[in-house]
Amino acid sequence: AEMRLRARRRLPRMVFDFIDGGADDERTLRENEAALARLTFAPRAMTNVRKVSTGLELFGVPLSMPWRFRNRRCSGKISTAIL
């Protein structure tokens, strides 16, 4: 909720409305919000961390580190993209 309020304050209204809203009856938007609400964080305490890996397989491609930050210039402003 906090990030949504920040986005509303900082983005032009047309951009915020496009990202925040859904098409037609907004059914997909409601389903996505419900699916996100069902997600839970389950920390694993007392887990062996000697062989920790940030890797995963995405669409059959093994990735050693799935998150990469890159600074990009958009309209003269610097933004950070998570790839």
C-alpha positions in Angstrom: 0.0 0.0 0.0 2.9 2.4 0.8 4.6 1.8 -2.6 1.2 2.4 -4.3 0.9 5.8 -2.6 4.4 6.8 -3.5 3.8 5.8 -7.1 0.6 7.8 -7.1 2.4 10.9 -5.9 5.4 10.6 -8.2 4.0 9.4 -11.5 1.9 11.4 -14.0 -1.7 10.5 -13.5 -2.1 8.8 -16.9 0.9 6.5 -16.2 -0.3 5.7 -12.7 -3.8 4.9 -13.9 -2.5 2.6 -16.6 -0.3 0.7 -14.2 -2.8 0.7 -11.3 -5.9 -0.1 -13.3 -7.2 -3.1 -15.3 -9.0 -3.5 -18.6 -12.7 -3.8 -19.0 -14.3 -5.3 -15.8 -10.8 -5.5 -14.1 -11.4 -9.3 -13.5 -7.7 -10.2 -14.1 -6.6 -7.4 -11.8 -8.8 -8.7 -9.0 -7.5 -12.3 -9.6 -3.9 -11.1 -9.6 -4.5 -9.2 -6.3 -6.1 -12.3 -4.8 -3.2 -14.5 -5.9 -0.7 -12.1 -4.4 -2.6 -12.0 -1.1 -2.4 -15.8 -0.9 1.4 -15.7 -1.1 3.2 -16.2 2.2 6.8 -15.8 3.3 8.0 -19.0 5.0 11.5 -18.5 6.4 13.4 -21.7 7.0 15.1 -21.6 10.3 17.9 -23.9 11.3 18.7 -24.7 7.7 22.2 -25.7 6.5 23.6 -22.7 4.7 27.0 -24.1 3.7 25.9 -24.5 0.1 23.7 -21.5 -0.5 22.8 -20.7 -4.1 20.9 -17.8 -5.6 20.6 -19.8 -8.9 17.4 -21.0 -10.5 16.2 -22.3 -13.8 13.9 -20.0 -15.8 12.3 -21.3 -19.0 14.8 -24.1 -19.1 17.8 -21.7 -18.8 20.0 -22.1 -15.7 20.7 -18.7 -14.1 23.4 -18.3 -11.5 22.0 -15.1 -10.2 18.5 -14.2 -11.4 18.5 -10.6 -10.2 20.6 -8.0 -11.8 20.4 -4.2 -11.3 21.1 -1.8 -14.1 20.9 1.9 -14.1 19.0 3.3 -17.1 18.4 6.8 -18.3 14.7 7.5 -19.1 13.7 11.1 -20.0 16.9 12.5 -18.4 16.2 10.7 -15.1 18.1 7.7 -13.8 16.0 4.7 -12.9 17.0 1.2 -11.7 15.7 -1.8 -13.6 15.6 -5.3 -12.0 16.2 -7.9 -14.7 
